Amino acid sequence: MMSHKLLFGHPAVLSVTALGLALIRLASAFREFVHPRYRPELHYMRGPGPATARRASAR
């Protein structure tokens, strides 16, 4: 059976890796907050809008 040190590495390396991943996630969240990416699917209307409903009810 392999020891946990061979499978997971030294605990200090894990903490540095975890810290690095946390910093990357924090920087990514901050970047998204300051300058969100443009997602066109959030801006395009799907289906008929309120003007179509008004025209249909006026008939």
C-alpha distance matrix in Angstrom:
0.0 3.8 6.5 9.4 11.6 10.4 10.5 13.8 15.4 17.6 19.4 22.8 22.1 21.2 24.4 26.5 25.2 26.0 29.3 30.1 29.4 31.6 34.3 34.3 34.6 37.4 39.3 39.1 40.4 43.1 44.1 44.4 46.5 48.8 49.2 47.9 47.3 50.0 49.0 52.0 50.9 51.5 55.1 56.4 58.2 57.4 60.1 63.7 64.6 67.1 70.0 69.4 69.4 72.7 74.3 73.2 74.6 77.9 78.7
3.8 0.0 3.8 6.5 8.2 6.6 7.1 10.4 11.8 14.1 16.2 19.3 18.5 17.8 21.2 23.0 21.8 22.8 26.0 26.7 26.3 28.5 31.1 31.1 31.7 34.4 36.1 36.1 37.6 40.2 41.1 41.6 43.7 45.9 46.3 45.2 44.6 47.5 46.7 49.7 48.9 49.5 53.0 54.4 56.4 55.8 58.7 62.2 63.0 65.5 68.4 68.0 68.0 71.2 72.9 72.0 73.4 76.6 77.5
6.5 3.8 0.0 3.8 5.4 5.5 6.7 8.9 9.8 11.4 13.1 16.4 16.1 15.6 18.6 20.7 19.9 20.8 23.9 24.9 24.8 26.7 29.3 29.7 30.4 32.7 34.6 34.9 36.3 38.7 39.9 40.5 42.4 44.6 45.2 44.4 44.1 47.1 46.5 49.7 48.9 49.3 52.8 54.5 56.5 56.0 59.0 62.5 63.0 65.4 68.4 68.1 68.1 71.2 73.0 72.2 73.5 76.6 77.8
9.4 6.5 3.8 0.0 3.8 5.4 5.0 5.9 7.5 9.1 10.1 13.7 13.4 12.3 15.2 17.5 16.7 17.3 20.4 21.6 21.4 23.1 25.8 26.4 26.8 29.2 31.2 31.5 32.7 35.1 36.5 37.1 38.8 41.0 41.8 40.9 40.8 43.9 43.3 46.6 45.9 46.1 49.5 51.4 53.3 53.0 56.0 59.4 59.8 62.1 65.1 65.0 64.9 68.0 69.9 69.2 70.3 73.5 74.8
11.6 8.2 5.4 3.8 0.0 3.8 5.5 5.4 4.8 6.0 8.2 11.2 10.8 10.7 13.7 15.5 15.1 16.4 19.1 20.1 20.5 22.5 24.7 25.3 26.3 28.5 30.2 30.8 32.4 34.5 35.7 36.7 38.5 40.4 41.2 40.6 40.5 43.8 43.5 46.9 46.4 46.6 50.0 51.9 54.1 54.0 57.1 60.5 60.8 63.2 66.1 66.1 66.2 69.1 71.0 70.5 71.7 74.8 76.1
10.4 6.6 5.5 5.4 3.8 0.0 3.8 5.8 5.6 8.3 11.1 13.7 12.3 12.4 15.9 17.1 16.1 17.8 20.7 21.1 21.2 23.7 25.8 25.9 27.0 29.6 31.0 31.3 33.1 35.3 36.2 37.1 39.2 41.1 41.5 40.9 40.4 43.5 43.1 46.4 45.9 46.4 49.7 51.5 53.8 53.5 56.6 60.1 60.6 63.1 65.9 65.8 66.0 69.1 70.7 70.2 71.6 74.6 75.8
10.5 7.1 6.7 5.0 5.5 3.8 0.0 3.8 6.1 9.4 11.2 14.1 12.4 11.4 15.0 16.5 14.9 16.0 19.4 19.7 19.2 21.7 24.1 24.0 24.7 27.5 29.0 29.0 30.7 33.2 34.1 34.6 36.8 38.9 39.3 38.3 37.8 40.8 40.2 43.4 42.8 43.3 46.7 48.3 50.5 50.1 53.2 56.7 57.2 59.8 62.6 62.4 62.5 65.6 67.3 66.7 68.1 71.1 72.3
13.8 10.4 8.9 5.9 5.4 5.8 3.8 0.0 3.8 6.8 7.9 10.7 9.1 7.7 11.3 12.9 11.4 12.4 15.7 16.3 16.0 18.2 20.7 20.9 21.7 24.2 25.9 26.1 27.7 30.0 31.1 31.8 33.8 35.8 36.4 35.7 35.4 38.6 38.2 41.6 41.1 41.3 44.7 46.6 48.8 48.6 51.8 55.2 55.5 57.9 60.8 60.8 60.9 63.9 65.7 65.2 66.5 69.5 70.8
15.4 11.8 9.8 7.5 4.8 5.6 6.1 3.8 0.0 3.8 6.4 8.5 6.7 7.0 10.5 11.5 10.8 12.6 15.2 15.8 16.3 18.6 20.5 21.0 22.3 24.5 25.9 26.6 28.4 30.4 31.4 32.6 34.5 36.2 36.9 36.5 36.4 39.7 39.6 43.1 42.9 43.1 46.3 48.3 50.7 50.8 54.1 57.4 57.6 60.0 62.8 62.9 63.2 66.1 67.9 67.6 68.9 71.8 73.2
17.6 14.1 11.4 9.1 6.0 8.3 9.4 6.8 3.8 0.0 3.8 5.5 5.3 6.5 8.9 10.2 10.8 12.4 14.4 15.5 16.7 18.5 20.1 21.3 22.7 24.4 25.9 27.1 28.7 30.3 31.7 33.1 34.7 36.3 37.3 37.2 37.4 40.9 41.1 44.6 44.6 44.5 47.7 50.0 52.3 52.6 56.0 59.2 59.2 61.4 64.2 64.6 64.8 67.5 69.5 69.3 70.5 73.3 74.9
19.4 16.2 13.1 10.1 8.2 11.1 11.2 7.9 6.4 3.8 0.0 3.8 5.4 5.0 6.3 8.7 9.7 10.3 12.2 14.1 15.2 16.3 18.2 19.8 20.9 22.2 24.1 25.5 26.7 28.3 30.0 31.4 32.6 34.4 35.7 35.6 36.1 39.6 39.8 43.5 43.3 43.0 46.1 48.6 50.8 51.2 54.5 57.6 57.4 59.5 62.4 62.9 62.9 65.6 67.7 67.5 68.5 71.4 73.1
22.8 19.3 16.4 13.7 11.2 13.7 14.1 10.7 8.5 5.5 3.8 0.0 3.8 5.4 5.1 6.2 8.5 9.8 10.4 12.2 14.2 15.2 16.4 18.3 19.9 20.8 22.4 24.2 25.6 26.7 28.4 30.1 31.3 32.7 34.2 34.4 35.1 38.7 39.3 43.0 43.2 42.7 45.7 48.3 50.7 51.3 54.8 57.8 57.4 59.5 62.3 62.9 63.1 65.6 67.8 67.8 68.8 71.6 73.4
22.1 18.5 16.1 13.4 10.8 12.3 12.4 9.1 6.7 5.3 5.4 3.8 0.0 3.8 5.5 5.1 6.1 8.5 9.8 10.4 12.2 14.1 15.2 16.4 18.3 19.8 20.9 22.4 24.2 25.5 26.8 28.5 30.1 31.4 32.5 32.6 32.9 36.5 37.0 40.6 40.9 40.7 43.6 46.1 48.6 49.2 52.7 55.8 55.6 57.8 60.5 61.0 61.4 64.0 65.9 66.0 67.2 69.9 71.6
21.2 17.8 15.6 12.3 10.7 12.4 11.4 7.7 7.0 6.5 5.0 5.4 3.8 0.0 3.8 5.5 5.0 6.0 8.4 9.7 10.4 12.0 14.0 15.2 16.3 18.0 19.8 20.8 22.3 24.0 25.5 26.8 28.3 30.0 31.1 30.9 31.3 34.8 35.0 38.6 38.6 38.3 41.4 43.9 46.2 46.6 50.0 53.1 53.0 55.2 58.0 58.4 58.6 61.3 63.3 63.2 64.3 67.1 68.8
24.4 21.2 18.6 15.2 13.7 15.9 15.0 11.3 10.5 8.9 6.3 5.1 5.5 3.8 0.0 3.8 5.4 5.0 5.9 8.4 9.7 10.3 12.1 14.1 15.1 16.1 18.1 19.7 20.8 22.2 24.0 25.5 26.6 28.2 29.8 29.8 30.6 34.2 34.7 38.4 38.5 37.9 40.9 43.6 45.9 46.6 50.0 52.9 52.5 54.5 57.4 58.0 58.1 60.6 62.8 62.8 63.8 66.6 68.4
26.5 23.0 20.7 17.5 15.5 17.1 16.5 12.9 11.5 10.2 8.7 6.2 5.1 5.5 3.8 0.0 3.8 5.5 5.0 6.0 8.6 9.7 10.4 12.2 14.2 15.1 16.3 18.2 19.8 20.8 22.3 24.2 25.5 26.7 28.0 28.5 29.1 32.8 33.6 37.3 37.7 37.3 40.1 42.8 45.3 46.2 49.7 52.6 52.2 54.2 56.9 57.7 58.0 60.5 62.5 62.7 63.9 66.5 68.3
25.2 21.8 19.9 16.7 15.1 16.1 14.9 11.4 10.8 10.8 9.7 8.5 6.1 5.0 5.4 3.8 0.0 3.8 5.4 5.0 6.2 8.5 9.8 10.5 12.3 14.1 15.3 16.4 18.3 19.8 20.9 22.5 24.2 25.7 26.6 26.6 26.9 30.5 31.0 34.6 34.9 34.7 37.6 40.1 42.7 43.4 46.8 49.9 49.6 51.9 54.5 55.1 55.5 58.1 60.0 60.1 61.4 64.0 65.7
26.0 22.8 20.8 17.3 16.4 17.8 16.0 12.4 12.6 12.4 10.3 9.8 8.5 6.0 5.0 5.5 3.8 0.0 3.8 5.4 5.1 6.1 8.6 9.9 10.5 12.2 14.2 15.2 16.4 18.2 19.9 21.0 22.4 24.2 25.5 25.3 25.9 29.5 29.8 33.5 33.6 33.0 36.1 38.7 41.0 41.7 45.1 48.1 47.7 49.7 52.6 53.2 53.4 55.9 58.0 58.1 59.1 61.8 63.6
29.3 26.0 23.9 20.4 19.1 20.7 19.4 15.7 15.2 14.4 12.2 10.4 9.8 8.4 5.9 5.0 5.4 3.8 0.0 3.8 5.5 5.1 6.2 8.6 9.9 10.4 12.2 14.1 15.2 16.3 18.2 19.9 20.9 22.4 24.0 24.3 25.3 29.0 29.8 33.5 33.9 33.1 35.9 38.8 41.2 42.2 45.7 48.5 47.9 49.8 52.5 53.4 53.7 56.0 58.2 58.5 59.4 62.0 64.0
30.1 26.7 24.9 21.6 20.1 21.1 19.7 16.3 15.8 15.5 14.1 12.2 10.4 9.7 8.4 6.0 5.0 5.4 3.8 0.0 3.8 5.4 5.1 6.2 8.6 9.8 10.5 12.2 14.2 15.2 16.4 18.3 19.9 21.0 22.1 22.5 23.1 26.8 27.8 31.5 32.1 31.6 34.3 37.0 39.7 40.8 44.4 47.2 46.7 48.8 51.4 52.2 52.7 55.0 57.0 57.4 58.6 61.1 63.0
29.4 26.3 24.8 21.4 20.5 21.2 19.2 16.0 16.3 16.7 15.2 14.2 12.2 10.4 9.7 8.6 6.2 5.1 5.5 3.8 0.0 3.8 5.4 5.1 6.2 8.5 9.9 10.5 12.2 14.1 15.2 16.4 18.3 19.9 20.8 20.6 21.0 24.6 25.1 28.8 29.2 28.7 31.6 34.2 36.8 37.6 41.1 44.1 43.7 45.9 48.5 49.2 49.6 52.1 54.1 54.3 55.5 58.1 59.9
31.6 28.5 26.7 23.1 22.5 23.7 21.7 18.2 18.6 18.5 16.3 15.2 14.1 12.0 10.3 9.7 8.5 6.1 5.1 5.4 3.8 0.0 3.8 5.5 5.1 6.1 8.6 9.8 10.5 12.2 14.1 15.3 16.4 18.3 19.8 19.7 20.8 24.4 25.0 28.8 29.1 28.2 31.0 33.9 36.2 37.3 40.8 43.5 42.8 44.7 47.5 48.4 48.6 50.9 53.1 53.4 54.4 57.0 59.0
34.3 31.1 29.3 25.8 24.7 25.8 24.1 20.7 20.5 20.1 18.2 16.4 15.2 14.0 12.1 10.4 9.8 8.6 6.2 5.1 5.4 3.8 0.0 3.8 5.4 5.0 6.1 8.5 9.8 10.4 12.1 14.1 15.2 16.3 17.9 18.5 19.7 23.5 24.6 28.4 29.2 28.3 30.8 33.8 36.4 37.7 41.3 44.0 43.1 45.0 47.6 48.7 49.1 51.2 53.4 53.9 55.0 57.3 59.4
34.3 31.1 29.7 26.4 25.3 25.9 24.0 20.9 21.0 21.3 19.8 18.3 16.4 15.2 14.1 12.2 10.5 9.9 8.6 6.2 5.1 5.5 3.8 0.0 3.8 5.4 5.1 6.1 8.6 9.8 10.5 12.2 14.1 15.3 16.1 16.3 17.0 20.7 21.8 25.5 26.4 25.8 28.3 31.1 33.9 35.1 38.8 41.5 40.9 43.0 45.5 46.4 47.0 49.3 51.2 51.7 53.0 55.3 57.3
34.6 31.7 30.4 26.8 26.3 27.0 24.7 21.7 22.3 22.7 20.9 19.9 18.3 16.3 15.1 14.2 12.3 10.5 9.9 8.6 6.2 5.1 5.4 3.8 0.0 3.8 5.5 5.0 6.1 8.5 9.8 10.5 12.2 14.2 15.2 14.8 15.7 19.3 19.9 23.7 24.2 23.3 26.1 28.9 31.4 32.6 36.1 38.9 38.2 40.2 42.8 43.7 44.2 46.4 48.5 48.9 50.0 52.5 54.5
37.4 34.4 32.7 29.2 28.5 29.6 27.5 24.2 24.5 24.4 22.2 20.8 19.8 18.0 16.1 15.1 14.1 12.2 10.4 9.8 8.5 6.1 5.0 5.4 3.8 0.0 3.8 5.4 5.1 6.1 8.6 9.9 10.5 12.2 14.1 14.3 16.1 19.8 20.9 24.7 25.4 24.0 26.5 29.7 32.1 33.6 37.1 39.6 38.6 40.3 42.9 44.2 44.5 46.5 48.8 49.4 50.3 52.6 54.8
39.3 36.1 34.6 31.2 30.2 31.0 29.0 25.9 25.9 25.9 24.1 22.4 20.9 19.8 18.1 16.3 15.3 14.2 12.2 10.5 9.9 8.6 6.1 5.1 5.5 3.8 0.0 3.8 5.5 5.1 6.1 8.6 9.8 10.5 11.8 12.8 14.3 18.1 19.7 23.4 24.7 23.6 25.6 28.8 31.6 33.3 37.0 39.4 38.3 40.2 42.6 43.9 44.5 46.5 48.5 49.3 50.5 52.6 54.8
39.1 36.1 34.9 31.5 30.8 31.3 29.0 26.1 26.6 27.1 25.5 24.2 22.4 20.8 19.7 18.2 16.4 15.2 14.1 12.2 10.5 9.8 8.5 6.1 5.0 5.4 3.8 0.0 3.8 5.4 5.1 6.2 8.6 10.0 10.4 10.3 11.2 15.0 16.3 20.1 21.1 20.2 22.5 25.5 28.3 29.9 33.5 36.1 35.2 37.3 39.7 40.8 41.5 43.6 45.5 46.2 47.5 49.7 51.7
40.4 37.6 36.3 32.7 32.4 33.1 30.7 27.7 28.4 28.7 26.7 25.6 24.2 22.3 20.8 19.8 18.3 16.4 15.2 14.2 12.2 10.5 9.8 8.6 6.1 5.1 5.5 3.8 0.0 3.8 5.5 5.1 6.1 8.7 9.9 9.5 11.4 14.9 16.0 19.8 20.5 19.0 21.4 24.6 27.0 28.7 32.2 34.6 33.5 35.3 37.9 39.1 39.5 41.5 43.7 44.4 45.4 47.6 49.8
43.1 40.2 38.7 35.1 34.5 35.3 33.2 30.0 30.4 30.3 28.3 26.7 25.5 24.0 22.2 20.8 19.8 18.2 16.3 15.2 14.1 12.2 10.4 9.8 8.5 6.1 5.1 5.4 3.8 0.0 3.8 5.4 5.0 6.1 8.4 9.4 12.0 15.6 17.4 21.0 22.3 20.5 22.3 25.8 28.3 30.4 33.9 36.0 34.6 36.2 38.6 40.2 40.7 42.4 44.6 45.6 46.5 48.6 50.9
44.1 41.1 39.9 36.5 35.7 36.2 34.1 31.1 31.4 31.7 30.0 28.4 26.8 25.5 24.0 22.3 20.9 19.9 18.2 16.4 15.2 14.1 12.1 10.5 9.8 8.6 6.1 5.1 5.5 3.8 0.0 3.8 5.4 5.2 5.8 7.2 9.2 12.8 15.0 18.6 20.3 19.0 20.5 23.9 26.7 28.8 32.5 34.7 33.4 35.3 37.4 38.9 39.7 41.5 43.4 44.5 45.7 47.6 49.8
44.4 41.6 40.5 37.1 36.7 37.1 34.6 31.8 32.6 33.1 31.4 30.1 28.5 26.8 25.5 24.2 22.5 21.0 19.9 18.3 16.4 15.3 14.1 12.2 10.5 9.9 8.6 6.2 5.1 5.4 3.8 0.0 3.8 5.6 5.3 4.4 6.7 10.2 11.9 15.5 16.9 15.4 17.2 20.6 23.3 25.3 28.9 31.1 29.9 31.8 34.1 35.4 36.2 38.1 40.0 41.0 42.2 44.2 46.4
46.5 43.7 42.4 38.8 38.5 39.2 36.8 33.8 34.5 34.7 32.6 31.3 30.1 28.3 26.6 25.5 24.2 22.4 20.9 19.9 18.3 16.4 15.2 14.1 12.2 10.5 9.8 8.6 6.1 5.0 5.4 3.8 0.0 3.8 5.7 5.9 9.3 12.2 14.0 17.3 18.6 16.4 17.9 21.6 23.9 26.2 29.6 31.5 29.9 31.4 33.7 35.4 35.9 37.5 39.8 40.9 41.7 43.7 46.1
48.8 45.9 44.6 41.0 40.4 41.1 38.9 35.8 36.2 36.3 34.4 32.7 31.4 30.0 28.2 26.7 25.7 24.2 22.4 21.0 19.9 18.3 16.3 15.3 14.2 12.2 10.5 10.0 8.7 6.1 5.2 5.6 3.8 0.0 3.8 6.3 9.7 12.4 15.1 18.1 20.1 18.0 18.9 22.5 25.1 27.7 31.2 32.9 31.2 32.6 34.6 36.5 37.3 38.7 40.8 42.2 43.1 44.8 47.3
49.2 46.3 45.2 41.8 41.2 41.5 39.3 36.4 36.9 37.3 35.7 34.2 32.5 31.1 29.8 28.0 26.6 25.5 24.0 22.1 20.8 19.8 17.9 16.1 15.2 14.1 11.8 10.4 9.9 8.4 5.8 5.3 5.7 3.8 0.0 3.8 6.5 9.0 12.1 15.0 17.3 15.7 16.4 19.8 22.7 25.4 29.0 30.7 29.2 31.0 32.8 34.5 35.6 37.1 38.9 40.3 41.6 43.2 45.5
47.9 45.2 44.4 40.9 40.6 40.9 38.3 35.7 36.5 37.2 35.6 34.4 32.6 30.9 29.8 28.5 26.6 25.3 24.3 22.5 20.6 19.7 18.5 16.3 14.8 14.3 12.8 10.3 9.5 9.4 7.2 4.4 5.9 6.3 3.8 0.0 3.8 6.4 8.8 12.0 13.9 12.2 13.4 16.8 19.7 22.1 25.7 27.7 26.4 28.3 30.3 31.8 32.8 34.5 36.4 37.5 38.8 40.6 42.8
47.3 44.6 44.1 40.8 40.5 40.4 37.8 35.4 36.4 37.4 36.1 35.1 32.9 31.3 30.6 29.1 26.9 25.9 25.3 23.1 21.0 20.8 19.7 17.0 15.7 16.1 14.3 11.2 11.4 12.0 9.2 6.7 9.3 9.7 6.5 3.8 0.0 3.8 6.2 9.5 11.7 11.1 12.3 15.2 18.5 20.6 24.3 26.6 25.7 28.1 29.9 31.0 32.3 34.3 35.8 36.8 38.5 40.3 42.2
50.0 47.5 47.1 43.9 43.8 43.5 40.8 38.6 39.7 40.9 39.6 38.7 36.5 34.8 34.2 32.8 30.5 29.5 29.0 26.8 24.6 24.4 23.5 20.7 19.3 19.8 18.1 15.0 14.9 15.6 12.8 10.2 12.2 12.4 9.0 6.4 3.8 0.0 3.8 6.1 9.0 8.6 9.1 11.8 15.3 17.6 21.2 23.4 22.6 25.1 26.7 27.7 29.3 31.2 32.5 33.6 35.4 37.1 38.9
49.0 46.7 46.5 43.3 43.5 43.1 40.2 38.2 39.6 41.1 39.8 39.3 37.0 35.0 34.7 33.6 31.0 29.8 29.8 27.8 25.1 25.0 24.6 21.8 19.9 20.9 19.7 16.3 16.0 17.4 15.0 11.9 14.0 15.1 12.1 8.8 6.2 3.8 0.0 3.8 5.6 5.8 7.3 9.6 12.8 14.6 18.4 20.9 20.5 23.2 25.0 25.7 27.1 29.3 30.6 31.4 33.3 35.2 36.8
52.0 49.7 49.7 46.6 46.9 46.4 43.4 41.6 43.1 44.6 43.5 43.0 40.6 38.6 38.4 37.3 34.6 33.5 33.5 31.5 28.8 28.8 28.4 25.5 23.7 24.7 23.4 20.1 19.8 21.0 18.6 15.5 17.3 18.1 15.0 12.0 9.5 6.1 3.8 0.0 3.8 5.3 5.2 6.4 10.0 11.9 15.6 17.9 17.7 20.7 22.1 22.7 24.4 26.6 27.6 28.5 30.6 32.4 33.8
50.9 48.9 48.9 45.9 46.4 45.9 42.8 41.1 42.9 44.6 43.3 43.2 40.9 38.6 38.5 37.7 34.9 33.6 33.9 32.1 29.2 29.1 29.2 26.4 24.2 25.4 24.7 21.1 20.5 22.3 20.3 16.9 18.6 20.1 17.3 13.9 11.7 9.0 5.6 3.8 0.0 3.8 5.5 5.6 8.4 9.3 13.1 15.9 16.1 19.3 21.1 21.2 22.6 25.2 26.2 26.6 28.7 30.9 32.2
51.5 49.5 49.3 46.1 46.6 46.4 43.3 41.3 43.1 44.5 43.0 42.7 40.7 38.3 37.9 37.3 34.7 33.0 33.1 31.6 28.7 28.2 28.3 25.8 23.3 24.0 23.6 20.2 19.0 20.5 19.0 15.4 16.4 18.0 15.7 12.2 11.1 8.6 5.8 5.3 3.8 0.0 3.8 6.0 8.1 9.9 13.5 15.9 15.3 17.9 20.1 20.7 21.7 24.1 25.6 26.2 27.9 30.0 31.7
55.1 53.0 52.8 49.5 50.0 49.7 46.7 44.7 46.3 47.7 46.1 45.7 43.6 41.4 40.9 40.1 37.6 36.1 35.9 34.3 31.6 31.0 30.8 28.3 26.1 26.5 25.6 22.5 21.4 22.3 20.5 17.2 17.9 18.9 16.4 13.4 12.3 9.1 7.3 5.2 5.5 3.8 0.0 3.8 6.4 9.4 12.8 14.5 13.5 16.1 17.8 18.7 20.2 22.2 23.5 24.6 26.3 28.1 29.9
56.4 54.4 54.5 51.4 51.9 51.5 48.3 46.6 48.3 50.0 48.6 48.3 46.1 43.9 43.6 42.8 40.1 38.7 38.8 37.0 34.2 33.9 33.8 31.1 28.9 29.7 28.8 25.5 24.6 25.8 23.9 20.6 21.6 22.5 19.8 16.8 15.2 11.8 9.6 6.4 5.6 6.0 3.8 0.0 3.8 6.4 9.8 11.7 11.4 14.6 15.9 16.3 18.1 20.3 21.2 22.1 24.3 26.0 27.4
58.2 56.4 56.5 53.3 54.1 53.8 50.5 48.8 50.7 52.3 50.8 50.7 48.6 46.2 45.9 45.3 42.7 41.0 41.2 39.7 36.8 36.2 36.4 33.9 31.4 32.1 31.6 28.3 27.0 28.3 26.7 23.3 23.9 25.1 22.7 19.7 18.5 15.3 12.8 10.0 8.4 8.1 6.4 3.8 0.0 3.8 6.5 8.1 7.8 11.1 12.7 12.9 14.4 16.9 17.9 18.5 20.6 22.5 24.0
57.4 55.8 56.0 53.0 54.0 53.5 50.1 48.6 50.8 52.6 51.2 51.3 49.2 46.6 46.6 46.2 43.4 41.7 42.2 40.8 37.6 37.3 37.7 35.1 32.6 33.6 33.3 29.9 28.7 30.4 28.8 25.3 26.2 27.7 25.4 22.1 20.6 17.6 14.6 11.9 9.3 9.9 9.4 6.4 3.8 0.0 3.8 6.8 8.1 11.7 13.5 12.6 13.9 16.9 17.7 17.6 19.9 22.2 23.1
60.1 58.7 59.0 56.0 57.1 56.6 53.2 51.8 54.1 56.0 54.5 54.8 52.7 50.0 50.0 49.7 46.8 45.1 45.7 44.4 41.1 40.8 41.3 38.8 36.1 37.1 37.0 33.5 32.2 33.9 32.5 28.9 29.6 31.2 29.0 25.7 24.3 21.2 18.4 15.6 13.1 13.5 12.8 9.8 6.5 3.8 0.0 3.8 6.5 10.0 11.5 9.7 10.9 14.3 14.7 14.2 16.6 19.1 19.7
63.7 62.2 62.5 59.4 60.5 60.1 56.7 55.2 57.4 59.2 57.6 57.8 55.8 53.1 52.9 52.6 49.9 48.1 48.5 47.2 44.1 43.5 44.0 41.5 38.9 39.6 39.4 36.1 34.6 36.0 34.7 31.1 31.5 32.9 30.7 27.7 26.6 23.4 20.9 17.9 15.9 15.9 14.5 11.7 8.1 6.8 3.8 0.0 3.8 6.9 7.9 5.9 7.5 10.6 11.0 10.8 13.3 15.5 16.3
64.6 63.0 63.0 59.8 60.8 60.6 57.2 55.5 57.6 59.2 57.4 57.4 55.6 53.0 52.5 52.2 49.6 47.7 47.9 46.7 43.7 42.8 43.1 40.9 38.2 38.6 38.3 35.2 33.5 34.6 33.4 29.9 29.9 31.2 29.2 26.4 25.7 22.6 20.5 17.7 16.1 15.3 13.5 11.4 7.8 8.1 6.5 3.8 0.0 3.8 5.5 5.6 6.8 9.1 10.4 11.1 12.9 14.8 16.5
67.1 65.5 65.4 62.1 63.2 63.1 59.8 57.9 60.0 61.4 59.5 59.5 57.8 55.2 54.5 54.2 51.9 49.7 49.8 48.8 45.9 44.7 45.0 43.0 40.2 40.3 40.2 37.3 35.3 36.2 35.3 31.8 31.4 32.6 31.0 28.3 28.1 25.1 23.2 20.7 19.3 17.9 16.1 14.6 11.1 11.7 10.0 6.9 3.8 0.0 3.8 5.4 5.0 6.3 8.7 9.9 10.6 12.4 14.8
70.0 68.4 68.4 65.1 66.1 65.9 62.6 60.8 62.8 64.2 62.4 62.3 60.5 58.0 57.4 56.9 54.5 52.6 52.5 51.4 48.5 47.5 47.6 45.5 42.8 42.9 42.6 39.7 37.9 38.6 37.4 34.1 33.7 34.6 32.8 30.3 29.9 26.7 25.0 22.1 21.1 20.1 17.8 15.9 12.7 13.5 11.5 7.9 5.5 3.8 0.0 3.8 5.4 5.1 6.2 8.6 10.0 10.6 12.9
69.4 68.0 68.1 65.0 66.1 65.8 62.4 60.8 62.9 64.6 62.9 62.9 61.0 58.4 58.0 57.7 55.1 53.2 53.4 52.2 49.2 48.4 48.7 46.4 43.7 44.2 43.9 40.8 39.1 40.2 38.9 35.4 35.4 36.5 34.5 31.8 31.0 27.7 25.7 22.7 21.2 20.7 18.7 16.3 12.9 12.6 9.7 5.9 5.6 5.4 3.8 0.0 3.8 5.4 5.1 6.1 8.6 9.9 11.2
69.4 68.0 68.1 64.9 66.2 66.0 62.5 60.9 63.2 64.8 62.9 63.1 61.4 58.6 58.1 58.0 55.5 53.4 53.7 52.7 49.6 48.6 49.1 47.0 44.2 44.5 44.5 41.5 39.5 40.7 39.7 36.2 35.9 37.3 35.6 32.8 32.3 29.3 27.1 24.4 22.6 21.7 20.2 18.1 14.4 13.9 10.9 7.5 6.8 5.0 5.4 3.8 0.0 3.8 5.5 5.1 6.2 8.6 10.4
72.7 71.2 71.2 68.0 69.1 69.1 65.6 63.9 66.1 67.5 65.6 65.6 64.0 61.3 60.6 60.5 58.1 55.9 56.0 55.0 52.1 50.9 51.2 49.3 46.4 46.5 46.5 43.6 41.5 42.4 41.5 38.1 37.5 38.7 37.1 34.5 34.3 31.2 29.3 26.6 25.2 24.1 22.2 20.3 16.9 16.9 14.3 10.6 9.1 6.3 5.1 5.4 3.8 0.0 3.8 5.5 5.2 6.1 9.0
74.3 72.9 73.0 69.9 71.0 70.7 67.3 65.7 67.9 69.5 67.7 67.8 65.9 63.3 62.8 62.5 60.0 58.0 58.2 57.0 54.1 53.1 53.4 51.2 48.5 48.8 48.5 45.5 43.7 44.6 43.4 40.0 39.8 40.8 38.9 36.4 35.8 32.5 30.6 27.6 26.2 25.6 23.5 21.2 17.9 17.7 14.7 11.0 10.4 8.7 6.2 5.1 5.5 3.8 0.0 3.8 5.5 5.2 6.7
73.2 72.0 72.2 69.2 70.5 70.2 66.7 65.2 67.6 69.3 67.5 67.8 66.0 63.2 62.8 62.7 60.1 58.1 58.5 57.4 54.3 53.4 53.9 51.7 48.9 49.4 49.3 46.2 44.4 45.6 44.5 41.0 40.9 42.2 40.3 37.5 36.8 33.6 31.4 28.5 26.6 26.2 24.6 22.1 18.5 17.6 14.2 10.8 11.1 9.9 8.6 6.1 5.1 5.5 3.8 0.0 3.8 5.5 5.7
74.6 73.4 73.5 70.3 71.7 71.6 68.1 66.5 68.9 70.5 68.5 68.8 67.2 64.3 63.8 63.9 61.4 59.1 59.4 58.6 55.5 54.4 55.0 53.0 50.0 50.3 50.5 47.5 45.4 46.5 45.7 42.2 41.7 43.1 41.6 38.8 38.5 35.4 33.3 30.6 28.7 27.9 26.3 24.3 20.6 19.9 16.6 13.3 12.9 10.6 10.0 8.6 6.2 5.2 5.5 3.8 0.0 3.8 5.5
77.9 76.6 76.6 73.5 74.8 74.6 71.1 69.5 71.8 73.3 71.4 71.6 69.9 67.1 66.6 66.5 64.0 61.8 62.0 61.1 58.1 57.0 57.3 55.3 52.5 52.6 52.6 49.7 47.6 48.6 47.6 44.2 43.7 44.8 43.2 40.6 40.3 37.1 35.2 32.4 30.9 30.0 28.1 26.0 22.5 22.2 19.1 15.5 14.8 12.4 10.6 9.9 8.6 6.1 5.2 5.5 3.8 0.0 3.8
78.7 77.5 77.8 74.8 76.1 75.8 72.3 70.8 73.2 74.9 73.1 73.4 71.6 68.8 68.4 68.3 65.7 63.6 64.0 63.0 59.9 59.0 59.4 57.3 54.5 54.8 54.8 51.7 49.8 50.9 49.8 46.4 46.1 47.3 45.5 42.8 42.2 38.9 36.8 33.8 32.2 31.7 29.9 27.4 24.0 23.1 19.7 16.3 16.5 14.8 12.9 11.2 10.4 9.0 6.7 5.7 5.5 3.8 0.0
